[in-house]
């Protein structure tokens, strides 16, 4: 075990003086792992967060949405920090904007529902 630690700290045994590029090459795998991690994990998450923020800022009356709790409803009115959803003919519930998970379809400007 001690030989392994010496090898990692000083480089290959019996080699004399190594160039400065050997030290940089030892960091290359770490840099590559971070690059792959950023490309496949961090970047898509940031894109999704920006898309969700854009969707929440564009909410308007008549939009059909789904909350993070799975409640489907139609936006009845939009306030600064909250949204009132019409869940049923006689049921309206107020949610914070951040509780809206997704938009099923864009509403029209009249805010009415289409008859099926």
TACOR-V622534 format. One record per backbone hydrogen bond with DSSP energy under -1.0 kcal/mol. CO is the residue of the C=O (numbers start at 0). NH is the residue of the N-H. If there is no record, write none. Layout:
co=<CO:CO>
nh=<NH:NH>
This chain:
co=<0:1:2:3:4:5:6:19:20:21:26:27:28:29:30:31:32:33:34:35:36:36:37:40:41:42:43:44:45:46:47:48:49:50:51:52:53:59:62:63:63:64:65:65:66:70:72:73:74:76:80:81:82:83:83:84:85:90:90:92:94:95:96:98:101:104>
nh=<4:5:6:7:8:9:10:23:24:25:30:31:32:33:34:35:36:37:38:39:40:41:42:44:45:46:47:48:49:50:51:52:53:54:55:56:57:62:74:103:104:72:100:101:69:66:64:85:61:83:96:78:94:75:76:92:73:86:87:84:82:98:99:67:65:63>
